[in-house]
Amino acid sequence: MDLLEEAFRTLTTLPHRGSATPLEAEAARRLQGLLEARGHTITVRPFKAPRSYGPELFLISLLLALGGLFPSWPLALLGAYGFFSYFSGLGPFWSRLFDRYPSQNLLVQGGQGPKTLVLMAHYDTAKTFYLYHPRLVRSFRLNFLLNAGLGLATPLFALLWPLGARVLGAYFLLQALLLLYREYTAPYVNGANDNASGVAVAIALFEKLLQERPDLSLILALTGAEEVGAKGAEHLVRSGLIPQGALVLNLDNLGRGTLYYATGEGMLGFIPYRGALLERAKTLPEARPVAYRLAYFDARPFARKGYPCLTLIRLEGGVPPNWHWPTDRPEGVDPKALRETLAYALNLVRGL
C-alpha cells in the first residue's frame, strides 16, 4: 500500500469525521500517527468550532421569520444582516457564540528556502441535507440565490408591504423548522471524496516535494472544521504561522470527475485568486478554469488577506460528486483520479 492509498484509508475507515466531533479528533490522531511514523514532526493547533452550521442558520432563518410574520423590519434587517455576513465569510457578530467544541489543525513543516508553499486540505466531514439530494443538488446555486433575494426583500416588505412580509416570514419559518429537523436527524457523511481525497493527495504531494523541491519551505496544513465555515483555515490565517506572501495550494474533492483549478471563489461577493500558482495553472492543459460560486473553500480567508492562492477540485455537472450525501463513500472515489491529480499538482509546482 503506497502513501496515497494509506492516507485515504486512514480517514475513510472511520464512519465519519464530523466537524469538532470526537471522530474528527480521532481522525486527527490517526493522521498524526501516520505522519509521525514517516518521521515527521506534527504541530497540533487547537481551536473551538461548531459541530454543524445548522444552529446558526436556524437563528438567521428565525430572525427573518419573526421579522416577516409580525412584521418587524428591525428583526428582519438583523436576519438579513446575519445571512449576508455568514455567507460572505465575514461572519455575524454572534458567530463566536457557536464556537463551543474542540477542533484542531495539524501542521507539518519541511524543506528550506526563501519561498513558502502551503499544501492545505480539510479532513472533517459535513452533515447531509435535502438540498444535496442528487435530484436537487444541481439547483443548489439557484436555491441559494433565491434565499439571498428573499432574505434581502424581507426587511423591505416588513417596512412597506406587511402582507408580502408575512408570506416571506412563513417561508423562513418553514426553513428554520427544516434546519432544526436536520440538526436532530441528519447523519454526518463518510466524506471519502470530501475530503479524504484532498488530504491523501496533499500528504503524498508534501513528501514528493520534500525530495524534489528542497528550495521551497513547505507547510502541510490539514485543517479541521472546514464544513462549518472554514473555521480551521480562519484560525490558521490569524495564527501568524503562515508567512505573508506564502503560496497556498488548497486541495478539495479530488476523487472523481473533471479536474478544475479555481480562479476565485465566493457565494456572494467574489474573491479572485492571484499569484504564481494561478499563472502556472493557466499554462497547463490538464485542468480547466472555474470561477467557483457554489460554496467556499479553506482558501477563502487566505485569499481575502491577499495570499496568492489556488484550489484544485474535480466536478461532475458543475458540482462535486456525491457532495454531502451518504453516497460519498470510498467506492465512489476513483484511484486513478487521485493519482492523476497528484501528477498534475507535482507538475504545477515543478514549474514555479
N, C-alpha and C positions, 0 to 999 in steps of 0.2 A: 504494500500500500504506500503510494507516494504522499508527499506532504499535502498536496491539493485535496486528495481524497480523504486523508486522515483529518484535516481541519474541518472538512464538510461533515464528516460522520461524527466528529466530536460534538457538534451542535445538534444535528438532526436526530440523534438517538434520544434526545430529550423530547417529551411530548410537546413542549412549547418553551418559549423564553420571554414570557410576558414582561413588559416594561416594569422595572422596580419590584418584581415579584421574587420569591425565593428561588424559582427556577431560572430567572435571569442571573441571580447571584451564583447559582450552580454552574451555569454556562460560563460565567467569568472565571470561576475556579478551574473549570476544565480547560479553558483556553490558556490560563496561566500555567497549568501543569504541562500542557503540550509545548508551550514556548520555552519554559524552563528546562524541560527535558532535552531541548535542542540547544541549550547553552545560552539562552537569552536572559537578561535581567529585566524584570517587569516592574513598572511603577503603577500602583493602583491609586486612582484618584476618585475618592467617594464624593457623592453629592446627593441631594434629595430631588425626587421627581414624583409625579402622579403615576398610578398604575393603569390609568385609562384617560383618554381625553373626554370621556362621557360626562363626568360631573361638571366640568367647566362649560361644556357646550349645553348641558342641561340648564345651568344657571343663565346662560345667554338667551337660550330659547324661552325660558320662563319670564325673563325681563321683557322680551319682545311680546310674549303672550299677554302678560298683565298690562303692559303699556297700550296694547291694542284693544283688549277687551273692555277696559274701564271707561273710556280710553284716557291715557295719561301720557302726554308727549314727553315729559322728562324721563319716565320709566322706559318708554320705547327708545328714546335717544340713548339712554345708558346701555340698553341691549344692543343697539346698532353700533355704538362705540366698541362694546365688547366683541362683537362679530368681526368688525374690520380690524381691530387691534390684534385679535387672536390669529386671524388668517393672513395678516401681513407679516407675522413673525415677531412683531414688536411686543405683543402681549399686553393685555389689560393690566391695570394697577393691582388687581386682585389675584393675578396668576400664581404668585408665590405661595398663596394660602393653600393651593392644591399640591404643592411640592412637599409631600409628607413621608415618602417611603425611600429607603436607601437604594441607590443605584451606583454604578461605578464605570469609569473609563479605564482601559488598560493601555499603557504606553510602553513601547519598546524603542530604544534608540540604538543606532549603529552607523558606522561609516564616519568619515571626517571630510569636511570640505567647506568651502565658503558659502555654498548654496544649500538650503534645506528643502527636502521634499517630504511631505506628509502623505502617507497612504492611509486613508480613512475608510472604515466600514462599520456599520452598526450591527450588533448581534442580537438585539431584542426583537420581539415579535408583537403583533397587534391583535386586538380582538376583532372578530368579524362583525359585519353589519349588513343589513339587507341591501344597501346600496352597492355592495361589492358582489352581489349575485351575478353570475355570468350573463344573465339576460339584461341586467341593468348597468353593469359596470362601464360599458362604453358610453353611457349617458352621464357618467359621473361629473364631468366638467359642466355639462349643461345644467344638471341639478344644482351644482354649487353656485353657478351664476344666477340661477333663478332665486335661490335663497338669499344671495347677496342683494339682488334687486328688491326683493320683498322686505328684507331687513332694513334697507335704506328708505323704503316707502313707508314703513310703519309709523315712525315719528311724524312724518309729513301728514299722513292720513289722520293720525290722532289729533293733530292740530287743526286740520282743515276739513276732514270728511269722516266723522265718527263711525258711520255705518261701514265704510270700507276698512277702517281701523279694526273694527270688531271681527270682520271676516279674516283679516290677517292675523289678529290675535288668536282666533280659533285654530288657524293653520299652525302657528308656532306652538300652541298648547299641545296639539297632536304630535308635533315633532319632539317636544320635551318629553311626552309620555313614551314615545318610541325610544328615545335615548335612555330613559330610565329602565325600560324593559330590556334594552341591550345590556345595560350595566349589570343587571342581575342574572341574565340568562345566556349571553353570547360567550362562546369559548374563545380562548386565545388560539391562534393557528400555529402549526408547526414551524412555518417560516423557512422552508428549505430554499426557496428562491429568494424570499425577502426576510432575512438577508444572509443566510448561511452561505449562499453562493458568493456574495461580495466579500465576506470575511475570509473564505477559503482562498479566493484569488488574491486578496490583499496580503495574507500571510505568505503564500508562495512567491508572490512578487517581491516582497520585502527580502526574503532570503536570496533570491536570484540577483537582486540589485546590490546586495551586500558584496557579492562576488564580482559583479560586472561594472558597478559604478562606485568605486571607493572614493571618488572625488566628490560624492554627494553626502551630506549629512541626512540620514534617513530617520524618520519617525513613523512607526506603525501605531496608529491610533484606532483602537477598537472601542466604539462608543456604546453606552447604554442609553435607554430611554429616548431613542430617536422617534419612535412611533407616537409619542405623546407631546411632540412639539420641539424635536431636536434638542432636548434638554442636555444630553451629554455633550454635544457639539457647542452649545451655548456656554456650558461650564468650561469647556476646554479653551474656547477663544478668550474667555475672561481670565483664565489662569495665568497668562503670561508665559506659558511654556512653549508656545509656538512663535518663533521669531517673526516680526513684521516683514512681509515680503516673501515668506516661505511659500513654495508651490504646494497646493493642496489638490490631491487626486482622490476623489471620492468614488467608491465602488458600491453599486446598489442594484439588486435584481438582475443578476447576470446569468441565470440558469437556463434560459430558453428564449428564442425569438431573435429578431434582428438587432444588431449592435448599433447603438447610437452614442454620440457624445453631446451632452447638453451645452448649449451656448449661453444658458442662463436659466433662471427659474423664478417662479412667483405665482401664487394663486390669485393675488390681487395685483399689487404693484410688481412689475418685472424687474429682477436684479440681473443685469447682464454679467457674464463672466468675462474675464480678460486674462492676458498673460501668455507666457511661453507654452504652457500645455495646450491651451486653446489654439494658438497659432500652429503648433506642431500637428494637432489633430486635423486641422484643415488640409494638411498636405497628404494625409493617409486615406486611401480609398476604402479601407475595410469597415469603417464606421460612418454613419450618416449623422448630420447635424439635426438637433431638435431644440426648439425653444420650449422648455418644459413648464407647462402651466397646470398640470394635473394635480400635483401635490407639492411637497417640499422635500429637500434633501438636507443631509447634515452639512453640506457645503454652504447653506444659506447664511448662517451667522458669519462665516469667514468671508464670503463674497460681499456682504454688507459692510464689513470692516476694511474692504479694499484688498484682501488677499487675492493673488492670482489663482483661480480655481478651475477645475474641470470635473465633471461627473460622467462616468460611463454607466449605461443602463441598456438592457435589452427589452424590447417591446413587441407585442403582437397586436395588431389592430389598434395601435395607439395607446395601449395600456400594458402594464406588466402582467405576464401570465400568472393566473391563479391568485391575483392580487387580493390579499387579506381575506382569502376564502379557505375553508377547510381542505380543499384540494391542493393547497400549497404544501406538498409533501415531497420526500426525496425522489419518488418515482416520477415526479413531474419535472425534474431537472435533467438536462441533457449534459452528460460529462464532456461531450465534445465542445459544447458552448463555453464551458468553464476553461477548457484548455485553449480554445481559440481566443478568448478574452485575455487570458494570461499572456499569450504570444503577442497580441495586439498591444497590450499595456507595456510589455517589455520593449517593443519596437518604438512605441511612443516616447518612452523615457530615454532610450538609447540615443535618439536623435536630438535631444535637448542640447 
